């Protein structure tokens, strides 16, 4: 059994990344959808489990690149399933098996060590449940 330190280290970036303090700005799903790398004047954002990361300037999220399918979305299900299919880029993940949820948690850790947190995604319902 590991204390978690070894597990966390495997997600460390190869080069040191200076991250800004996390923000908790409220970001609407509508705004997030515009942040897909194709709209001038908008950053490129990816949300994971309600936390919004700024991936602007990272080539792999640019139009036509491998991870562009995630840009402007909350692709929890796709990340948990290691899928690059557009139809899997949905926020719902609660019904997934525990091993898939662990993969999603690993992606969250990966992103949090590389990209600035710029806000929290507002829920569509507006409730705080």
C-alpha positions in Angstrom: 0.0 0.0 0.0 1.3 3.4 -1.0 0.9 6.6 1.0 -0.1 8.4 -2.2 3.1 10.3 -2.6 4.5 7.9 -5.3 1.1 8.0 -7.1 1.1 11.8 -7.1 4.6 12.1 -8.4 3.8 10.1 -11.5 1.7 13.1 -12.6 4.5 15.7 -12.1 5.3 17.6 -15.3 8.7 17.0 -16.8 9.4 20.7 -16.6 8.5 22.9 -13.7 5.2 24.8 -14.3 4.5 28.1 -12.5 0.8 28.1 -11.8 -1.3 31.1 -10.7 -3.4 30.8 -7.6 -6.7 29.0 -8.4 -9.6 31.2 -9.2 -13.2 30.4 -8.3 -14.9 32.6 -10.9 -18.3 31.2 -12.0 -18.1 30.1 -15.6 -21.3 29.4 -17.5 -21.6 26.4 -19.8 -22.4 28.8 -22.6 -19.2 30.7 -22.1 -17.2 27.4 -21.8 -18.6 26.3 -25.1 -17.2 29.4 -26.8 -13.7 28.6 -25.4 -13.0 25.8 -27.8 -10.0 27.3 -29.5 -11.9 28.6 -32.6 -13.3 31.9 -31.3 -10.9 34.8 -31.4 -10.6 36.7 -28.2 -11.6 33.6 -26.0 -9.2 31.4 -24.1 -9.2 27.6 -24.6 -10.7 26.0 -21.6 -11.4 22.4 -20.5 -13.6 21.6 -17.4 -13.2 18.5 -15.3 -15.6 17.7 -12.5 -16.8 21.3 -12.4 -13.3 22.8 -12.3 -12.3 24.9 -15.3 -8.7 24.7 -16.6 -7.0 27.2 -19.1 -5.2 25.2 -21.7 -4.7 28.2 -24.0 -1.5 27.9 -26.1 -1.2 24.2 -25.6 -1.0 22.8 -29.1 -2.6 19.5 -28.5 -6.0 21.3 -27.7 -5.9 23.4 -30.9 -8.3 22.8 -33.8 -7.3 19.7 -35.7 -5.1 18.3 -32.9 -5.6 15.2 -30.8 -7.3 16.7 -27.8 -9.3 19.5 -29.4 -12.4 17.4 -28.9 -12.1 18.3 -25.1 -11.8 22.1 -25.7 -14.8 24.1 -24.6 -16.4 21.1 -22.8 -16.6 19.2 -19.6 -15.6 15.8 -21.1 -15.7 13.8 -17.8 -17.0 10.6 -19.4 -14.5 10.7 -22.3 -11.6 11.3 -20.0 -12.7 8.5 -17.6 -13.1 6.1 -20.5 -9.9 7.2 -22.3 -12.1 8.1 -25.3 -11.5 10.8 -28.0 -15.0 10.4 -29.4 -17.1 13.6 -29.5 -20.2 11.7 -28.3 -18.3 10.7 -25.1 -17.5 14.3 -24.2 -20.2 14.7 -21.6 -20.1 15.8 -18.0 -22.0 12.8 -16.6 -19.7 10.3 -14.8 -21.5 9.4 -11.6 -22.8 6.1 -13.0 -19.3 4.9 -14.1 -17.5 2.0 -12.4 -15.0 2.9 -9.7 -12.0 2.1 -11.9 -13.2 4.7 -14.5 -13.8 7.3 -11.8 -10.2 6.7 -10.7 -9.0 7.4 -14.2 -11.0 10.7 -14.2 -9.4 11.6 -10.8 -6.0 10.9 -12.3 -6.8 13.2 -15.2 -7.9 15.9 -12.7 -4.6 15.5 -10.9 -2.7 15.7 -14.3 -4.5 18.9 -15.3 -4.1 20.5 -11.9 -0.3 20.2 -12.0 -0.1 21.7 -15.5 -2.9 24.2 -16.1 -4.2 27.2 -14.3 -7.6 26.8 -12.6 -9.7 29.8 -13.9 -13.0 29.0 -12.3 -15.9 26.7 -11.5 -18.5 25.6 -13.9 -22.0 26.8 -13.1 -24.5 24.0 -13.0 -27.3 24.2 -15.6 -29.9 24.0 -12.9 -28.6 26.8 -10.8 -29.1 24.9 -7.6 -26.3 24.2 -5.1 -27.3 20.6 -4.5 
